[in-house]
Amino acid sequence: MKRDTSKLFKLVKSLTKNEKRFFKLYSNLYNQGKNKNYLFLFELLDGMKTYNEEVFLDKIKSRIKYSNLSQVKTYLVKNQK
């Protein structure tokens, strides 16, 4: 199943400042020493003013394999709920 990144962008942008802070703290606390591609993805989407697929894919290609992108997105969504 292909997950639409623009929907994930809207989800990240809909969070309050406190919710974003809690998510980052929780992620760092409970996943120490583990690969945090979902946190990288979260921070990338949070830092974008508007969603642009080309810019997004260009920025993630050095860190996340395209074949793993769907899995990372799913993990990010599960951790925000």
N, C-alpha and C positions, 0 to 999 in steps of 0.2 A: 504494500500500500504506500503510495507516494503522499507525503504530508506537505501541504502548502505552506511555504515559509512565510508568506505575507500574513497568514492567520497567526502564526507563531509570533511574528513581529507585533501584531496588534495585541496579542496576549501580554507580551513583555511590556509594551507601552501602557497597557491598562493598569498595571500594578502601581501602587502608591510608592513613595520614596521609602517608607518604613518596610513595606513588603519586599522591595528589592534588596534592602539592607539585610533583612532577616534571611532571605534566600541565600545571599552570598555568605553570610556568617554560618548558616547551617551547612552549606555545601563545603566550606573550608573545614569546619569542625569535624564532620562525620566522614569525610573522604580524604583525609590527610594521606599524602603520598600516592594517591591514585590518579589516574588519567582524568583530567577534568575538562574534556572537550565540550561538554554541555555547558560548563561555566564560561568557557571562552565564547561559545555561541551566544549565550545569554548576554554577556557584556558587549559583544559585537552588535547585536540587535538593539540593545539598550542605547548604545552610542550613536546609532544612525538616526538622523532627523526624519528622513522619509525612506521607505523601503525601495531599494533598487536591486534587482536580482543579479545583474552583471557585477556590480560593486561587491555585493555579498559573496558571490561565488569566487571572485578574485581574492578577497581577503581570507577566505577559509581554506583555499587550496593548499597553502603551505602547512596547515595544521591538521586538517581533517580530510581524509580520503572521501571522494565523492560517493563511493560505494557504501561508506559508513554514515553518511549524512542523515539518512532517514532514521537510523537507529539512535543517533545522538539527539535528533529532534524529539523523538518519542520519549527518550529518557528525560529530557528537559521538561516536556509537558507533564509527565508523571510526577516529577519532583515539585512542580508548582502547584499541584492540586492538594 
